[in-house]
Amino acid sequence: MASLLFLSFSSIFPVFGWIFLGAAGIRLVPSTHHLFHLGEKFVFYVGIPGILFITASRIDPGNALTSTYSLAGIAATISSLLLCWAVARWRGFNREQTGIITQAGYRANLGIIGLALCASTFGEEGLLLAALPVAVWTLTFNILAVMVLNAAYGGKFSLLPLLRNLVRNPLIVGISFGFVVALSPFELPDWFYRSGEFFTAAVIPLSLIFLGGAIDLKPSLQSRQALLLATALRLIVAPALALGICLLLGLRDTELGVNFLLLSGPVAAASHIMVAARGGDAKLAANIVVLSTVLAPITITFGLFMLRFLSLV
């Protein structure tokens, strides 16, 4: 049991170690703010899309688009959303706070932390399996976020602006070009994939460091009940619900592990951006991102340990 716990710990904590290193580094050396800002842009527009392109170009889209493990994640996401909204309303939060709690509850950080966890735990196989869910679930997350915030703050669902934003999303662009290569008879040379391994090994730690530098510790801890509820929903309730759905659908081994790692991560930073854009409680949304990032190593390590202890992965 001790060896399993150490194995789970050694898979998860290095990922968050890079995040905490970035959070500490930007505060200890304030002159690096500009470097961190440039690094964030590189990761978002080049690094992560590049990794997704490389991995997507090697998968079988015909199989992947109907794969149970990807569809299980969509079912888990929608179920989490409905449960989070119901719990928040039951606890007496107003519609605006309910919207923030709900978005945080179902929306994990896929593109950076999710990919890093899959690579750290399952290696190249984990990245290959994670590529499709990251693309499909990114679409799902964004569509659902617009619907949730419209329900919370009022407003009509507008399809055209949503589609425009999705088409411009670098993660979706990267995965889409990868699918084009995978569907075509053209095969990329071996040296490209060998170079891609070095690229991936460099980009993932950098992306985590820059993510840590973006964490804002300044907002005051207002609305603590909403903060604690949203964090518990994101790190405990949503992953448990996702695991239940995945097990019911027969997922096991690496597919189950990848789904768990992608769906159990901390709240995506984009949730804070969308709340701020709607004029909502941006401080609450930011604090949920921070607290869930701090606590996620503990909950994810425990979850992965239990899956291994029960011989499910």
C-alpha positions as CSV (number, residue, x, y, z in Angstrom):
1,M,0.0,0.0,0.0
2,A,2.8,2.4,0.9
3,S,4.5,1.8,-2.5
4,L,1.2,2.5,-4.3
5,L,0.8,5.7,-2.4
6,F,4.3,6.8,-3.2
7,L,3.8,5.9,-6.9
8,S,0.6,8.1,-7.0
9,F,2.4,10.9,-5.1
10,S,5.4,10.8,-7.5
11,S,3.1,11.0,-10.5
12,I,1.0,14.0,-9.3
13,F,3.2,16.2,-7.2
14,P,5.9,17.1,-9.7
15,V,3.2,18.6,-11.9
16,F,2.0,20.9,-9.1
17,G,5.6,21.4,-8.0
18,W,6.2,23.3,-11.3
19,I,3.1,25.4,-10.6
20,F,4.2,26.4,-7.1
21,L,7.7,27.1,-8.4
22,G,6.2,29.6,-10.9
23,A,4.0,31.2,-8.3
24,A,7.0,31.6,-6.0
25,G,9.4,32.7,-8.7
26,I,7.4,35.6,-10.1
27,R,7.0,37.0,-6.5
28,L,10.6,36.5,-5.5
29,V,11.9,38.1,-8.7
30,P,9.3,40.8,-9.8
31,S,11.4,41.8,-12.8
32,T,10.3,38.5,-14.5
33,H,6.7,39.7,-14.9
34,H,7.2,40.5,-18.6
35,L,9.0,37.2,-19.2
36,F,6.1,35.3,-17.6
37,H,3.6,37.3,-19.7
38,L,5.4,36.4,-22.9
39,G,5.7,32.8,-21.7
40,E,2.0,32.5,-21.1
41,K,1.3,33.7,-24.7
42,F,3.8,31.2,-26.1
43,V,2.3,28.3,-24.2
44,F,-1.3,29.2,-25.2
45,Y,-0.7,30.0,-28.8
46,V,2.2,27.7,-29.7
47,G,3.2,25.2,-27.0
48,I,0.0,23.4,-26.1
49,P,-1.6,23.6,-29.6
50,G,1.7,22.1,-30.9
51,I,1.5,19.2,-28.5
52,L,-2.1,18.6,-29.4
53,F,-1.2,18.7,-33.1
54,I,1.5,16.1,-32.7
55,T,-0.6,13.8,-30.6
56,A,-3.8,14.2,-32.7
57,S,-1.9,13.4,-35.9
58,R,-1.2,9.9,-34.6
59,I,-4.6,8.8,-33.5
60,D,-7.4,7.1,-35.5
61,P,-10.2,9.8,-35.7
62,G,-12.8,7.2,-36.8
63,N,-12.3,5.2,-33.6
64,A,-11.7,8.2,-31.4
65,L,-14.9,10.2,-32.3
66,T,-17.1,7.3,-31.1
67,S,-14.9,6.2,-28.2
68,T,-16.6,5.4,-25.0
69,Y,-14.0,7.2,-22.9
70,S,-14.6,10.5,-24.7
71,L,-18.4,10.2,-24.5
72,A,-18.2,9.2,-20.9
73,G,-16.5,12.5,-20.1
74,I,-19.2,14.5,-21.8
75,A,-21.9,12.7,-19.8
76,A,-19.9,13.3,-16.6
77,T,-19.5,17.0,-17.4
78,I,-23.2,17.6,-18.0
79,S,-24.1,15.5,-14.9
80,S,-21.7,17.6,-12.8
81,L,-23.1,20.8,-14.1
82,L,-26.7,19.9,-13.3
83,L,-25.7,18.6,-9.8
84,C,-23.6,21.7,-9.0
85,W,-26.4,24.1,-10.0
86,A,-28.9,22.1,-7.9
87,V,-26.7,22.0,-4.8
88,A,-25.8,25.7,-5.0
89,R,-29.5,26.6,-5.3
90,W,-30.4,24.2,-2.5
91,R,-27.8,25.9,-0.3
92,G,-29.5,29.2,-0.8
93,F,-27.0,31.0,-3.1
94,N,-28.4,33.6,-5.5
95,R,-28.3,33.0,-9.3
96,E,-25.1,34.9,-9.9
97,Q,-23.2,33.0,-7.2
98,T,-24.8,29.8,-8.4
99,G,-23.5,30.5,-11.9
100,I,-19.9,31.0,-10.6
101,I,-20.1,27.9,-8.4
102,T,-21.5,25.8,-11.2
103,Q,-19.0,26.8,-13.8
104,A,-16.2,26.1,-11.3
105,G,-17.7,22.8,-10.3
106,Y,-17.7,21.2,-13.8
107,R,-14.8,23.0,-15.5
108,A,-11.4,21.4,-15.0
109,N,-8.1,22.7,-16.3
110,L,-7.7,20.4,-19.4
111,G,-5.2,22.0,-21.7
112,I,-2.3,22.5,-19.2
113,I,-2.7,20.6,-16.0
114,G,-4.8,17.8,-17.5
115,L,-2.3,17.1,-20.2
116,A,0.6,17.4,-17.8
117,L,-1.0,14.9,-15.4
118,C,-1.7,12.4,-18.2
119,A,1.9,12.7,-19.5
120,S,3.4,12.4,-16.0
121,T,1.3,9.3,-15.1
122,F,0.9,7.4,-18.3
123,G,3.6,8.8,-20.6
124,E,3.0,9.0,-24.4
125,E,0.0,6.7,-24.2
126,G,-1.6,9.1,-21.8
127,L,-1.0,12.0,-24.2
128,L,-2.4,10.1,-27.1
129,L,-5.6,9.2,-25.2
130,A,-6.0,12.7,-23.8
131,A,-5.7,14.6,-27.1
132,L,-9.2,13.9,-28.3
133,P,-11.0,14.6,-25.0
134,V,-9.2,17.9,-24.5
135,A,-10.4,19.1,-27.9
136,V,-14.0,17.8,-27.6
137,W,-14.4,18.7,-23.9
138,T,-12.9,22.2,-24.6
139,L,-15.8,22.8,-27.0
140,T,-18.3,21.3,-24.5
141,F,-16.9,23.4,-21.6
142,N,-17.1,26.7,-23.5
143,I,-20.7,26.1,-24.8
144,L,-21.9,25.1,-21.3
145,A,-20.1,28.0,-19.7
146,V,-22.0,30.5,-22.0
147,M,-25.3,28.8,-21.2
148,V,-24.6,28.7,-17.4
149,L,-23.6,32.4,-17.3
150,N,-26.5,33.5,-19.4
151,A,-28.8,31.7,-17.0
152,A,-27.0,33.3,-14.0
153,Y,-26.7,36.9,-15.4
154,G,-29.4,37.0,-18.0
155,G,-29.0,37.2,-21.8
156,K,-29.7,35.2,-24.8
157,F,-27.6,32.3,-26.1
158,S,-25.8,33.6,-29.2
159,L,-24.4,30.9,-31.5
160,L,-22.3,33.0,-33.9
161,P,-20.0,34.7,-31.4
162,L,-19.5,31.4,-29.6
163,L,-18.6,29.7,-32.9
164,R,-16.2,32.5,-33.7
165,N,-14.4,32.2,-30.4
166,L,-14.2,28.4,-30.7
167,V,-12.7,28.6,-34.2
168,R,-10.1,31.0,-32.9
169,N,-9.2,28.9,-29.9
170,P,-5.6,27.8,-30.4
171,L,-6.1,24.4,-28.7
172,I,-8.9,23.5,-31.1
173,V,-6.9,24.8,-34.1
174,G,-4.0,22.6,-33.1
175,I,-6.1,19.5,-32.6
176,S,-8.1,20.1,-35.9
177,F,-4.9,20.3,-38.0
178,G,-3.7,17.1,-36.3
179,F,-7.0,15.4,-37.3
180,V,-6.5,16.6,-40.9
181,V,-3.1,14.9,-41.0
182,A,-4.5,11.7,-39.3
183,L,-7.3,11.5,-41.9
184,S,-5.0,12.1,-44.9
185,P,-2.8,9.5,-46.6
186,F,0.2,11.8,-45.8
187,E,2.5,10.5,-43.0
188,L,4.8,12.8,-41.1
189,P,8.4,11.6,-40.9
190,D,9.8,9.8,-37.9
191,W,12.2,12.7,-37.2
192,F,9.2,15.0,-36.7
193,Y,7.8,12.8,-33.9
194,R,11.2,12.4,-32.3
195,S,11.5,16.2,-32.3
196,G,8.0,16.4,-31.0
197,E,9.0,14.3,-27.9
198,F,11.6,16.9,-27.0
199,F,9.2,19.7,-27.7
200,T,6.6,18.1,-25.4
201,A,9.1,17.5,-22.7
202,A,10.1,21.1,-22.7
203,V,6.7,22.8,-23.1
204,I,4.8,21.0,-20.3
205,P,7.1,22.1,-17.4
206,L,7.2,25.6,-18.9
207,S,3.4,25.8,-19.2
208,L,3.0,24.8,-15.6
209,I,5.6,27.4,-14.4
210,F,3.8,30.2,-16.3
211,L,0.5,29.0,-15.0
212,G,1.9,29.3,-11.5
213,G,3.0,32.8,-12.2
214,A,-0.5,33.8,-13.3
215,I,-2.1,32.8,-10.0
216,D,-3.3,35.9,-8.2
217,L,-3.1,35.7,-4.4
218,K,-4.3,39.2,-3.8
219,P,-8.1,39.0,-4.0
220,S,-9.6,39.0,-0.5
221,L,-11.4,35.8,0.7
222,Q,-14.9,37.1,0.3
223,S,-17.9,34.8,-0.1
224,R,-16.1,32.0,1.8
225,Q,-19.1,29.6,1.8
226,A,-19.3,29.8,-2.0
227,L,-15.6,29.4,-2.3
228,L,-15.5,26.3,-0.1
229,L,-18.6,24.7,-1.8
230,A,-17.2,25.3,-5.4
231,T,-13.8,23.9,-4.4
232,A,-15.4,20.8,-2.9
233,L,-17.6,20.3,-5.9
234,R,-14.7,20.6,-8.3
235,L,-12.2,18.4,-6.4
236,I,-14.3,15.8,-4.7
237,V,-17.9,15.6,-6.0
238,A,-17.3,16.1,-9.8
239,P,-14.4,13.5,-10.0
240,A,-16.4,11.0,-7.9
241,L,-19.4,11.4,-10.2
242,A,-17.2,11.1,-13.3
243,L,-15.6,7.9,-12.0
244,G,-19.0,6.4,-11.3
245,I,-20.2,7.1,-14.8
246,C,-16.9,5.8,-16.4
247,L,-17.1,2.6,-14.4
248,L,-20.7,2.1,-15.3
249,L,-19.7,2.4,-19.0
250,G,-17.0,-0.2,-18.5
251,L,-13.9,2.0,-18.6
252,R,-10.8,0.5,-17.0
253,D,-7.0,0.8,-17.1
254,T,-5.4,3.8,-18.9
255,E,-8.7,5.1,-20.4
256,L,-10.2,5.3,-16.9
257,G,-7.0,6.9,-15.5
258,V,-6.9,9.5,-18.3
259,N,-10.5,10.4,-17.8
260,F,-10.0,10.7,-14.0
261,L,-6.9,12.9,-14.4
262,L,-8.6,15.2,-16.9
263,L,-11.8,15.6,-15.0
264,S,-10.3,15.9,-11.4
265,G,-8.0,18.8,-11.9
266,P,-8.4,22.3,-10.4
267,V,-10.7,24.9,-11.9
268,A,-9.7,26.3,-15.3
269,A,-8.4,29.9,-15.2
270,A,-10.8,30.6,-18.1
271,S,-13.7,30.4,-15.7
272,H,-12.5,33.5,-13.9
273,I,-12.0,35.4,-17.2
274,M,-15.6,34.6,-18.3
275,V,-17.1,35.7,-15.0
276,A,-15.1,39.0,-15.1
277,A,-16.2,39.6,-18.7
278,R,-19.9,39.4,-17.5
279,G,-19.2,41.8,-14.7
280,G,-19.6,39.2,-12.1
281,D,-17.8,38.5,-8.8
282,A,-14.3,38.1,-10.4
283,K,-12.6,37.9,-6.9
284,L,-14.7,34.9,-6.0
285,A,-14.0,33.2,-9.3
286,A,-10.2,33.9,-8.9
287,N,-10.1,32.6,-5.4
288,I,-11.8,29.4,-6.5
289,V,-9.1,28.9,-9.1
290,V,-6.3,29.5,-6.5
291,L,-7.8,27.3,-3.7
292,S,-8.6,24.4,-6.0
293,T,-5.0,24.6,-7.5
294,V,-3.5,24.5,-4.0
295,L,-5.6,21.5,-2.8
296,A,-5.8,19.5,-6.1
297,P,-2.5,17.6,-5.5
298,I,-3.9,16.0,-2.4
299,T,-7.3,15.0,-3.8
300,I,-5.8,13.8,-7.2
301,T,-3.1,11.8,-5.4
302,F,-5.7,10.1,-3.2
303,G,-8.0,9.4,-6.1
304,L,-5.2,7.9,-8.2
305,F,-4.0,5.8,-5.2
306,M,-7.5,4.4,-4.7
307,L,-7.8,3.5,-8.4
308,R,-4.5,1.7,-8.3
309,F,-5.3,0.0,-5.0
310,L,-8.5,-1.4,-6.4
311,S,-6.6,-2.5,-9.6
312,L,-8.8,-0.3,-11.8
313,V,-5.8,1.4,-13.6
